Amino acid sequence: MILRIRDGMPRYLKAIVAALLALTAVSWAGDTATDKDRSDIDKRLEASASVLNEIMSTPDKAIPDKIMRDAKCIAVVPSMVKIAVIIGGNRGKGVATCRAEKDWSAPAPITITGGSWGLQLGGQAVDLVMVVTNDAGMQQLLSSKFKLGGDASAAAGPVGRTADADTDWKMKAEVLTYSRARGLFAGIDLNGSAITQDKDETRILYRQMVDFADILNGKVPPPKESEPFQAAVRKYSSQAGEQGKVTPPPPDNSPSSTER
């Protein structure tokens, strides 16, 4: 049914029709905005899976297997924007997941913001991966708001799938950072950056507000849209777990062995 305001209508009917048209327009705009927001978080989950797959598929620059095997939580921020004109700053949105009782948790939307001082000029988009290495770092992440270099120590992680990660990095850094830059900067400094729960995207992804710790503790079922991201995390953490395992040889059932 199409409502139109006609010249011959009584004034009160014109007012009713105008109100109905306004409500319809608002409802349509709201639905459009919701669809767009939903599309944004779905794309971010897909991009996070792609970042992890691409980084781990480059053996000489990937996260070492031992670090992936021992990781408590993994966060990915695709295309974090870092801009600097004398005063630097960065902002990005991504998702995090932690080891739960039987599997990796559902993804929790996060926002990372921060700044740095220095004589800088330029800008870049950075794909960022953060690996939480121990329980202390995990507890900071579960708090839904913490600062890298303040609440939790952070350091650039060693690279190379087969790199020797048996150093003191685990005692010194609660969060290891990995970045892939496409722009004018050669490196990235995340100290001072704050990581918080993205409440707006949490509402969109789960269609209601959900507690950050509940998500990361595995108390919330993962949405189907998160499967590519979770599959990538499972693949590389379990693949890392298989690295270095010794497979015992099959038993020798030949006649000569039984005679001995």
C-alpha positions in Angstrom: 0.0 0.0 0.0 1.4 3.4 -1.0 0.4 6.4 1.1 0.1 9.8 -0.6 -0.9 13.2 0.8 -3.7 14.5 -1.4 -4.9 18.1 -1.6 -8.5 17.2 -0.9 -7.7 15.4 2.4 -8.8 16.8 5.7 -6.0 18.4 7.7 -6.0 15.7 10.4 -5.7 12.9 7.8 -2.8 14.7 6.2 -1.1 14.8 9.6 -1.7 11.1 10.1 -0.4 10.2 6.7 2.7 12.4 7.1 3.5 10.8 10.4 3.1 7.3 8.9 5.4 8.3 6.0 8.0 9.6 8.5 7.9 6.4 10.6 8.3 4.3 7.4 11.3 6.3 6.3 13.0 6.1 9.7 12.3 2.3 9.9 13.7 1.8 6.4 16.8 3.9 7.2 17.3 1.9 10.4 17.1 -1.4 8.6 19.6 -0.2 6.0 22.0 0.9 8.7 21.7 -2.4 10.5 22.3 -4.3 7.3 25.4 -2.2 6.6 26.7 -2.7 10.2 26.1 -6.4 9.9 28.0 -6.5 6.6 30.9 -4.6 8.2 31.5 -7.0 11.1 31.1 -10.0 8.7 33.7 -8.6 6.4 36.0 -7.9 9.4 35.8 -11.6 10.5 36.5 -12.7 6.9 39.5 -10.3 6.7 40.9 -11.4 10.0 40.9 -15.0 8.8 42.6 -13.9 5.6 45.3 -12.0 7.5 46.1 -15.0 9.6 46.1 -17.4 6.7 48.4 -15.1 4.6 50.8 -14.4 7.4 51.1 -18.1 8.4 51.5 -19.2 4.8 54.9 -17.3 4.5 57.3 -19.6 6.4 60.1 -17.2 6.9 57.9 -14.4 8.3 55.2 -16.4 10.1 54.5 -16.7 13.8 56.7 -19.5 15.2 54.9 -22.8 15.8 55.8 -22.9 19.4 54.2 -19.5 20.0 51.0 -20.5 18.3 50.9 -23.8 20.2 51.3 -22.1 23.6 49.1 -19.1 22.8 46.4 -18.2 25.3 44.6 -15.8 23.1 44.9 -14.5 19.6 43.6 -11.1 18.3 43.6 -9.9 14.7 43.1 -6.3 13.6 42.9 -6.1 9.8 43.9 -2.8 8.2 44.6 -0.8 11.4 45.1 2.8 10.3 48.2 4.6 11.6 48.7 8.2 10.8 51.4 10.6 11.9 52.0 14.3 11.4 54.4 15.2 14.3 52.0 13.4 16.7 51.3 9.8 15.8 48.1 7.8 16.3 46.5 4.5 15.5 43.0 3.1 15.5 41.6 -0.2 14.3 38.9 -2.8 14.8 39.3 -6.5 15.0 38.4 -9.7 16.9 39.9 -11.7 19.6 39.5 -15.4 20.7 40.9 -17.3 23.7 41.4 -20.9 24.5 38.3 -22.2 26.3 37.8 -25.6 27.9 37.4 -27.7 24.7 37.9 -25.2 21.8 38.8 -21.7 21.0 36.1 -19.2 22.1 33.7 -17.3 19.9 35.2 -14.1 18.6 35.0 -10.9 20.7 35.0 -7.6 18.8 37.8 -5.3 19.9 39.0 -1.7 19.3 42.6 -0.7 19.6 43.4 3.0 19.9 46.6 4.8 20.9 49.2 7.4 20.0 52.9 8.0 20.0 55.1 11.1 20.0 58.0 11.8 17.7 59.0 13.6 14.5 57.0 11.6 12.1 55.3 12.1 8.8 53.3 9.6 6.9 50.5 7.1 7.1 49.9 3.4 6.6 47.4 0.6 6.9 48.7 -2.2 9.1 47.4 -5.8 9.5 48.1 -6.6 13.1 48.2 -9.9 15.0 48.6 -10.0 18.8 49.4 -13.2 20.6 48.7 -13.4 24.4 51.4 -15.7 25.8 50.4 -16.3 29.4 47.6 -16.3 32.0 48.5 -12.8 33.2 48.1 -11.4 29.8 44.9 -13.4 29.3 43.4 -11.9 32.5 44.2 -8.4 31.2 42.4 -9.1 28.0 39.4 -10.6 29.8 39.1 -7.3 31.7 37.8 -5.8 28.5 40.1 -2.8 28.7 43.9 -2.7 29.1 46.9 -0.8 27.9 49.8 -2.3 26.1 53.1 -1.5 27.8 51.2 -0.5 30.9 48.8 -3.1 32.1 50.4 -5.8 29.9 53.9 -5.9 28.6 54.2 -6.0 24.8 57.0 -6.8 22.4 57.6 -7.5 18.8 57.4 -11.3 18.4 60.0 -13.5 16.7 59.2 -14.6 13.2 59.7 -17.7 11.1 57.6 -20.9 11.4 60.6 -22.9 12.5 62.3 -20.0 14.4 63.7 -20.8 17.8 61.2 -19.4 20.3 62.9 -20.9 23.3 64.1 -17.6 24.6 63.0 -15.4 27.5 60.3 -13.7 25.5 57.6 -15.6 27.4 58.8 -14.2 30.7 59.2 -10.6 29.4 56.2 -10.1 27.2 52.6 -10.9 27.9 51.6 -9.9 24.4 53.6 -10.5 21.3 52.8 -8.3 18.3 53.1 -9.0 14.6 52.4 -6.5 11.9 52.3 -6.4 8.1 52.6 -2.9 6.8 51.4 -1.4 3.5 52.6 2.2 3.5 55.3 4.6 4.5 56.3 3.3 7.9 58.9 0.6 8.4 57.7 -0.5 11.8 55.0 -0.1 14.4 55.1 0.7 18.1 52.0 -0.3 20.1 53.1 0.6 23.6 50.5 3.0 25.0 47.8 1.6 22.8 44.5 0.6 24.6 42.5 -2.5 23.7 38.8 -2.4 24.6 35.7 -4.3 23.9 33.9 -2.9 20.9 30.4 -2.8 22.4 28.6 -1.6 19.3 29.9 -4.4 17.1 29.3 -6.9 19.9 25.6 -6.0 19.8 25.6 -6.3 16.1 27.4 -9.7 16.0 25.4 -11.3 18.8 22.2 -9.3 18.3 22.5 -8.2 21.9 25.0 -7.0 24.4 27.2 -9.9 25.7 29.8 -9.7 28.4 33.3 -9.7 27.0 34.7 -12.2 29.5 31.8 -14.6 28.8 32.6 -14.6 25.1 36.3 -15.2 25.6 35.7 -17.9 28.3 33.7 -19.9 25.8 30.3 -19.3 27.4 28.8 -17.9 24.2 28.0 -20.0 21.1 30.0 -18.7 18.1 27.9 -17.2 15.3 28.1 -19.0 11.9 29.8 -15.9 10.4 32.8 -16.5 12.6 33.6 -20.0 11.3 36.3 -19.0 8.7 38.2 -17.0 11.5 37.9 -19.8 14.0 38.9 -22.4 11.4 42.1 -20.5 10.7 42.9 -20.2 14.5 42.3 -23.9 15.0 44.3 -24.8 12.0 47.5 -23.0 13.0 47.3 -23.7 16.7 46.7 -27.4 16.3 49.1 -27.6 13.4 51.7 -26.0 15.6 50.9 -28.6 18.3 51.6 -31.4 15.8 55.0 -29.9 14.9 57.9 -31.7 16.6 55.9 -34.7 17.8 57.7 -38.0 17.5 55.6 -40.7 15.9 56.6 -44.1 17.2 57.5 -46.7 14.5 55.0 -49.5 13.9 55.7 -52.7 15.8 57.9 -55.2 13.9 55.9 -58.3 13.5 58.3 -60.1 11.1 59.3 -63.6 11.9 62.9 -62.6 12.7 61.7 -60.2 15.4 59.6 -62.8 17.2 62.5 -65.2 17.2 64.7 -62.7 19.0 
